[in-house]
Amino acid sequence: MAKYFKFFEIAYLIIAVVFIVEAILRWNSEPNKAYIFLAFGLLAIFMYFFRKKYRKRFEKHEKKE
């Protein structure tokens, strides 16, 4: 089960990179959309760290049982 959690962590990082690159590409032409992409990129990075912490807590709890 932890393998699936790790896969989704990596997926959040990939999504964050895509959103941040898209924000950089749109920065000069459409600044409002660039801010939205940047916000989603930061949210994806936050979700990566949140999921990582949750996965480690889950693995630690599994080892105790």
C-alpha positions as CSV (number, residue, x, y, z in Angstrom):
1,M,0.0,0.0,0.0
2,A,2.9,2.4,0.7
3,K,4.1,2.0,-2.9
4,Y,0.9,3.6,-4.1
5,F,1.3,6.5,-1.6
6,K,4.8,7.0,-2.8
7,F,3.6,7.1,-6.5
8,F,1.1,9.8,-5.7
9,E,3.8,11.8,-3.9
10,I,5.9,11.8,-7.0
11,A,2.8,12.7,-9.1
12,Y,2.3,15.8,-7.0
13,L,5.9,16.9,-7.7
14,I,5.4,16.4,-11.4
15,I,2.2,18.4,-11.3
16,A,3.9,21.1,-9.4
17,V,6.7,21.3,-12.0
18,V,4.2,21.5,-14.8
19,F,2.2,24.3,-13.1
20,I,5.3,26.3,-12.3
21,V,6.7,26.0,-15.8
22,E,3.3,27.0,-17.2
23,A,3.3,30.0,-14.9
24,I,6.7,31.1,-16.1
25,L,5.7,30.8,-19.7
26,R,2.6,32.9,-19.2
27,W,4.1,35.5,-16.9
28,N,4.5,38.2,-19.5
29,S,1.5,37.6,-21.7
30,E,-1.2,36.7,-19.1
31,P,-0.1,37.6,-15.5
32,N,-3.5,36.8,-13.9
33,K,-3.4,33.2,-15.2
34,A,0.3,32.9,-14.2
35,Y,-0.6,33.7,-10.6
36,I,-3.3,31.0,-10.7
37,F,-0.8,28.5,-12.1
38,L,1.8,29.5,-9.5
39,A,-0.7,29.1,-6.7
40,F,-1.6,25.6,-7.9
41,G,2.0,24.7,-8.2
42,L,2.6,25.8,-4.6
43,L,-0.4,23.9,-3.5
44,A,0.9,20.7,-5.2
45,I,4.2,21.2,-3.4
46,F,2.4,21.5,-0.1
47,M,0.4,18.4,-0.9
48,Y,3.7,16.5,-1.6
49,F,5.1,17.3,1.8
50,F,1.7,16.6,3.5
51,R,1.3,13.2,1.8
52,K,4.9,12.3,2.6
53,K,4.4,13.0,6.3
54,Y,1.1,11.1,6.2
55,R,2.8,8.1,4.5
56,K,5.6,8.0,7.0
57,R,3.2,8.1,9.9
58,F,1.1,5.3,8.2
59,E,4.3,3.2,7.8
60,K,5.3,3.8,11.4
61,H,1.9,2.8,12.6
62,E,1.9,-0.4,10.5
63,K,5.3,-1.5,11.9
64,K,3.9,-1.2,15.5
65,E,1.1,-3.6,14.8
